[in-house]
Amino acid sequence: MQNDTRNACLKRLSRIEGQVRGLSRMVEDNRYCIDIVTQVAAVRAALKKVEEEVLRDHVAHCVEHAITSGDADAQRAKVSELIEVLGKLKA
């Protein structure tokens, strides 16, 4: 992973960690259900952004490297790996 991507993801994940702690407090405090669900949706959206950023970095560097390397086995492996993870993201 590129340093700028790693740093951006770590920053986002720190914010998400705070959001999750806040969610836990909301549940402990027996807050209104819809408020909790709204915050859960916000955490999921934030995690989705991290997922997209990591995937974008992977394609831009790891997959691109396999393609430009000329190594057919590495190319097949990266494409297979990408198809598998994309399938999981749809589920």
C-alpha positions in Angstrom: 0.0 0.0 0.0 1.3 3.5 -0.8 2.2 5.7 2.1 -0.4 8.4 1.3 -3.1 5.8 1.1 -2.0 4.1 4.3 -2.0 7.4 6.2 -5.4 8.4 4.8 -6.9 5.0 5.7 -5.4 5.1 9.2 -6.8 8.6 9.8 -10.3 7.4 8.6 -10.1 4.3 10.7 -9.2 6.3 13.8 -12.4 8.4 13.2 -14.4 5.2 12.7 -13.0 3.8 15.9 -14.3 6.9 17.7 -17.7 6.6 16.0 -17.9 2.9 17.1 -17.1 3.9 20.7 -19.8 6.5 20.5 -22.3 3.9 19.2 -21.4 1.7 22.2 -22.2 4.6 24.5 -25.4 5.3 22.7 -26.5 1.7 23.3 -25.4 1.8 26.9 -27.3 5.0 27.4 -30.4 3.4 25.8 -30.6 6.1 23.2 -33.4 6.2 20.6 -33.2 3.3 18.2 -33.4 5.4 15.0 -30.5 7.5 16.2 -28.4 4.4 16.8 -29.3 3.0 13.4 -28.4 6.3 11.7 -25.0 6.2 13.4 -24.5 2.5 12.4 -25.2 3.6 8.7 -22.6 6.4 9.1 -20.0 3.9 10.3 -20.8 1.5 7.5 -20.4 4.3 5.0 -17.1 5.3 6.5 -15.8 1.8 6.3 -17.0 1.6 2.7 -14.8 4.6 1.9 -11.8 2.8 3.5 -12.6 -0.3 1.5 -12.8 1.7 -1.7 -9.5 3.5 -1.0 -7.6 0.3 -0.3 -9.1 -1.4 -3.4 -8.2 1.6 -5.6 -4.6 1.5 -4.3 -4.4 -2.2 -4.9 -5.6 -1.9 -8.5 -3.3 1.1 -9.1 -0.2 -0.5 -7.8 -0.4 -4.3 -7.2 -2.6 -5.2 -10.2 -0.9 -2.7 -12.4 2.5 -4.1 -11.5 1.4 -7.6 -12.3 0.1 -6.5 -15.7 3.2 -4.6 -16.6 5.5 -7.3 -15.3 4.6 -9.6 -18.2 4.4 -12.5 -15.8 1.2 -14.4 -16.9 0.9 -16.3 -13.7 1.1 -13.1 -11.6 -1.5 -11.5 -13.9 -3.9 -14.4 -13.5 -3.4 -14.5 -9.8 -4.1 -10.8 -9.4 -7.1 -10.8 -11.6 -8.5 -13.9 -9.8 -7.9 -12.3 -6.5 -9.7 -9.1 -7.6 -12.7 -11.0 -8.9 -12.9 -12.9 -5.7 -12.8 -9.8 -3.5 -15.3 -8.0 -5.7 -17.7 -10.9 -5.4 -17.5 -10.7 -1.6 -18.1 -6.9 -1.8 -21.4 -7.5 -3.6 -22.6 -10.0 -1.0 
